[in-house]
Amino acid sequence: MLTETQQQPLLTEANVWIEKLVPYVHNINDLKNKFYKWAAGKSDHDVLVQIEHYHNQFHIQLINLHDLKHAIRLHMKEVNFNTNTDHSANHAQLDEQFNFLVKDLDQLIADFNKFIAEN
């Protein structure tokens, strides 16, 4: 049986993950708006290919953010309600997913800002 002191660090870290993901949703939506204004009237084939790429990436990453936040919330419910279960494996997997997504998002944002600046 996990004690409250063993559960609390998992819940605290999961809350931190959610808090760190929310600004990414806002940032991606802001970049999407900036992107749509910037993309209007572009006709160069290479630029159009990149426009489609970033359009798709923003959409995919918003879905990834939603899915991960949902998985974290489910994990938090499991930790709260199933106190007799060891949740460390699932927690470690979510930690890995969180770190991977944040790395991907940071790279996407950097690449997009560089693309906009160069074109």
Phi and psi restraints in degrees (value plus and minus 20) as a CYANA .aco file:
   2 LEU   PHI    -100.5   -60.5
   2 LEU   PSI     118.1   158.1
   3 THR   PHI    -108.4   -68.4
   3 THR   PSI     147.2   187.2
   4 GLU   PHI     -78.9   -38.9
   4 GLU   PSI     -54.5   -14.5
   5 THR   PHI     -89.5   -49.5
   5 THR   PSI     -45.4    -5.4
   6 GLN   PHI    -102.1   -62.1
   6 GLN   PSI     -50.3   -10.3
   7 GLN   PHI     -97.7   -57.7
   7 GLN   PSI     -57.1   -17.1
   8 GLN   PHI     -78.0   -38.0
   8 GLN   PSI     -63.0   -23.0
   9 PRO   PHI     -81.1   -41.1
   9 PRO   PSI     -55.6   -15.6
  10 LEU   PHI     -84.8   -44.8
  10 LEU   PSI     -65.1   -25.1
  11 LEU   PHI     -86.8   -46.8
  11 LEU   PSI     -60.3   -20.3
  12 THR   PHI     -82.7   -42.7
  12 THR   PSI     -66.4   -26.4
  13 GLU   PHI     -84.7   -44.7
  13 GLU   PSI     -60.0   -20.0
  14 ALA   PHI     -82.5   -42.5
  14 ALA   PSI     -59.7   -19.7
  15 ASN   PHI     -82.5   -42.5
  15 ASN   PSI     -59.9   -19.9
  16 VAL   PHI     -82.7   -42.7
  16 VAL   PSI     -62.3   -22.3
  17 TRP   PHI     -77.7   -37.7
  17 TRP   PSI     -68.3   -28.3
  18 ILE   PHI     -79.7   -39.7
  18 ILE   PSI     -66.7   -26.7
  19 GLU   PHI     -80.5   -40.5
  19 GLU   PSI     -53.8   -13.8
  20 LYS   PHI     -99.5   -59.5
  20 LYS   PSI     -45.4    -5.4
  21 LEU   PHI    -100.4   -60.4
  21 LEU   PSI     -52.5   -12.5
  22 VAL   PHI     -76.4   -36.4
  22 VAL   PSI     -66.8   -26.8
  23 PRO   PHI     -81.9   -41.9
  23 PRO   PSI     -48.8    -8.8
  24 TYR   PHI     -84.7   -44.7
  24 TYR   PSI     -58.1   -18.1
  25 VAL   PHI     -80.7   -40.7
  25 VAL   PSI     -67.4   -27.4
  26 HIS   PHI     -83.2   -43.2
  26 HIS   PSI     -62.0   -22.0
  27 ASN   PHI     -83.6   -43.6
  27 ASN   PSI     -65.6   -25.6
  28 ILE   PHI     -83.4   -43.4
  28 ILE   PSI     -62.3   -22.3
  29 ASN   PHI     -84.1   -44.1
  29 ASN   PSI     -59.5   -19.5
  30 ASP   PHI     -84.1   -44.1
  30 ASP   PSI     -62.8   -22.8
  31 LEU   PHI     -84.0   -44.0
  31 LEU   PSI     -58.6   -18.6
  32 LYS   PHI     -79.5   -39.5
  32 LYS   PSI     -65.1   -25.1
  33 ASN   PHI     -83.9   -43.9
  33 ASN   PSI     -64.6   -24.6
  34 LYS   PHI     -80.5   -40.5
  34 LYS   PSI     -63.2   -23.2
  35 PHE   PHI     -82.4   -42.4
  35 PHE   PSI     -66.1   -26.1
  36 TYR   PHI     -83.9   -43.9
  36 TYR   PSI     -58.0   -18.0
  37 LYS   PHI     -86.6   -46.6
  37 LYS   PSI     -62.9   -22.9
  38 TRP   PHI     -87.0   -47.0
  38 TRP   PSI     -59.6   -19.6
  39 ALA   PHI     -93.4   -53.4
  39 ALA   PSI     -40.8    -0.8
  40 ALA   PHI     -77.9   -37.9
  40 ALA   PSI     107.1   147.1
  41 GLY   PHI      65.3   105.3
  41 GLY   PSI     -22.6    17.4
  42 LYS   PHI     -92.0   -52.0
  42 LYS   PSI     119.4   159.4
  43 SER   PHI    -152.4  -112.4
  43 SER   PSI     -32.5     7.5
  44 ASP   PHI     -82.6   -42.6
  44 ASP   PSI     111.6   151.6
  45 HIS   PHI     -77.0   -37.0
  45 HIS   PSI     -67.0   -27.0
  46 ASP   PHI     -82.6   -42.6
  46 ASP   PSI     -58.2   -18.2
  47 VAL   PHI     -88.2   -48.2
  47 VAL   PSI     -60.2   -20.2
  48 LEU   PHI     -82.8   -42.8
  48 LEU   PSI     -57.2   -17.2
  49 VAL   PHI     -82.9   -42.9
  49 VAL   PSI     -63.7   -23.7
  50 GLN   PHI     -88.1   -48.1
  50 GLN   PSI     -55.3   -15.3
  51 ILE   PHI     -80.3   -40.3
  51 ILE   PSI     -65.7   -25.7
  52 GLU   PHI     -83.2   -43.2
  52 GLU   PSI     -61.3   -21.3
  53 HIS   PHI     -78.8   -38.8
  53 HIS   PSI     -70.6   -30.6
  54 TYR   PHI     -88.8   -48.8
  54 TYR   PSI     -56.2   -16.2
  55 HIS   PHI     -77.6   -37.6
  55 HIS   PSI     -68.1   -28.1
  56 ASN   PHI     -84.5   -44.5
  56 ASN   PSI     -63.4   -23.4
  57 GLN   PHI     -83.9   -43.9
  57 GLN   PSI     -62.1   -22.1
  58 PHE   PHI     -81.6   -41.6
  58 PHE   PSI     -63.2   -23.2
  59 HIS   PHI     -83.3   -43.3
  59 HIS   PSI     -68.2   -28.2
  60 ILE   PHI     -81.6   -41.6
  60 ILE   PSI     -64.4   -24.4
  61 GLN   PHI     -89.6   -49.6
  61 GLN   PSI     -52.1   -12.1
  62 LEU   PHI     -85.2   -45.2
  62 LEU   PSI     -58.5   -18.5
  63 ILE   PHI     -84.8   -44.8
  63 ILE   PSI     -64.5   -24.5
  64 ASN   PHI     -79.7   -39.7
  64 ASN   PSI     -62.0   -22.0
  65 LEU   PHI     -81.8   -41.8
  65 LEU   PSI     -66.5   -26.5
  66 HIS   PHI     -80.2   -40.2
  66 HIS   PSI     -67.8   -27.8
  67 ASP   PHI     -82.9   -42.9
  67 ASP   PSI     -61.7   -21.7
  68 LEU   PHI     -88.9   -48.9
  68 LEU   PSI     -62.4   -22.4
  69 LYS   PHI     -79.9   -39.9
  69 LYS   PSI     -61.4   -21.4
  70 HIS   PHI     -82.5   -42.5
  70 HIS   PSI     -65.2   -25.2
  71 ALA   PHI     -82.2   -42.2
  71 ALA   PSI     -58.3   -18.3
  72 ILE   PHI     -86.0   -46.0
  72 ILE   PSI     -63.7   -23.7
  73 ARG   PHI     -82.7   -42.7
  73 ARG   PSI     -61.2   -21.2
  74 LEU   PHI     -81.8   -41.8
  74 LEU   PSI     -62.3   -22.3
  75 HIS   PHI     -78.9   -38.9
  75 HIS   PSI     -63.8   -23.8
  76 MET   PHI     -82.2   -42.2
  76 MET   PSI     -60.4   -20.4
  77 LYS   PHI     -83.5   -43.5
  77 LYS   PSI     -62.7   -22.7
  78 GLU   PHI     -81.3   -41.3
  78 GLU   PSI     -63.7   -23.7
  79 VAL   PHI     -82.0   -42.0
  79 VAL   PSI     -61.5   -21.5
  80 ASN   PHI     -89.0   -49.0
  80 ASN   PSI     -59.4   -19.4
  81 PHE   PHI    -116.8   -76.8
  81 PHE   PSI     -44.1    -4.1
  82 ASN   PHI    -132.6   -92.6
  82 ASN   PSI      54.8    94.8
  83 THR   PHI     -92.4   -52.4
  83 THR   PSI     -34.0     6.0
  84 ASN   PHI    -109.8   -69.8
  84 ASN   PSI     -16.1    23.9
  85 THR   PHI    -128.9   -88.9
  85 THR   PSI     124.1   164.1
  86 ASP   PHI    -105.4   -65.4
  86 ASP   PSI      94.3   134.3
  87 HIS   PHI    -119.2   -79.2
  87 HIS   PSI     -11.3    28.7
  88 SER   PHI     -86.1   -46.1
  88 SER   PSI     -55.3   -15.3
  89 ALA   PHI     -87.1   -47.1
  89 ALA   PSI     -66.4   -26.4
  90 ASN   PHI     -83.6   -43.6
  90 ASN   PSI     -59.3   -19.3
  91 HIS   PHI     -82.8   -42.8
  91 HIS   PSI     -63.5   -23.5
  92 ALA   PHI     -83.7   -43.7
  92 ALA   PSI     -59.2   -19.2
  93 GLN   PHI     -84.7   -44.7
  93 GLN   PSI     -62.0   -22.0
  94 LEU   PHI     -86.1   -46.1
  94 LEU   PSI     -56.8   -16.8
  95 ASP   PHI     -80.8   -40.8
  95 ASP   PSI     -63.7   -23.7
  96 GLU   PHI     -83.4   -43.4
  96 GLU   PSI     -64.7   -24.7
  97 GLN   PHI     -82.5   -42.5
  97 GLN   PSI     -62.3   -22.3
  98 PHE   PHI     -79.5   -39.5
  98 PHE   PSI     -71.3   -31.3
  99 ASN   PHI     -83.1   -43.1
  99 ASN   PSI     -59.5   -19.5
 100 PHE   PHI     -84.2   -44.2
 100 PHE   PSI     -65.8   -25.8
 101 LEU   PHI     -85.1   -45.1
 101 LEU   PSI     -64.1   -24.1
 102 VAL   PHI     -80.7   -40.7
 102 VAL   PSI     -61.9   -21.9
 103 LYS   PHI     -81.6   -41.6
 103 LYS   PSI     -65.8   -25.8
 104 ASP   PHI     -82.1   -42.1
 104 ASP   PSI     -63.2   -23.2
 105 LEU   PHI     -84.5   -44.5
 105 LEU   PSI     -64.6   -24.6
 106 ASP   PHI     -80.6   -40.6
 106 ASP   PSI     -60.8   -20.8
 107 GLN   PHI     -87.0   -47.0
 107 GLN   PSI     -63.0   -23.0
 108 LEU   PHI     -80.5   -40.5
 108 LEU   PSI     -65.6   -25.6
 109 ILE   PHI     -83.1   -43.1
 109 ILE   PSI     -64.5   -24.5
 110 ALA   PHI     -83.8   -43.8
 110 ALA   PSI     -65.7   -25.7
 111 ASP   PHI     -82.6   -42.6
 111 ASP   PSI     -62.8   -22.8
 112 PHE   PHI     -84.2   -44.2
 112 PHE   PSI     -65.6   -25.6
 113 ASN   PHI     -82.6   -42.6
 113 ASN   PSI     -58.3   -18.3
 114 LYS   PHI     -85.3   -45.3
 114 LYS   PSI     -63.9   -23.9
 115 PHE   PHI     -79.6   -39.6
 115 PHE   PSI     -67.1   -27.1
 116 ILE   PHI     -82.1   -42.1
 116 ILE   PSI     -62.8   -22.8
 117 ALA   PHI     -85.5   -45.5
 117 ALA   PSI     -53.2   -13.2
 118 GLU   PHI    -104.6   -64.6
 118 GLU   PSI     -37.9     2.1
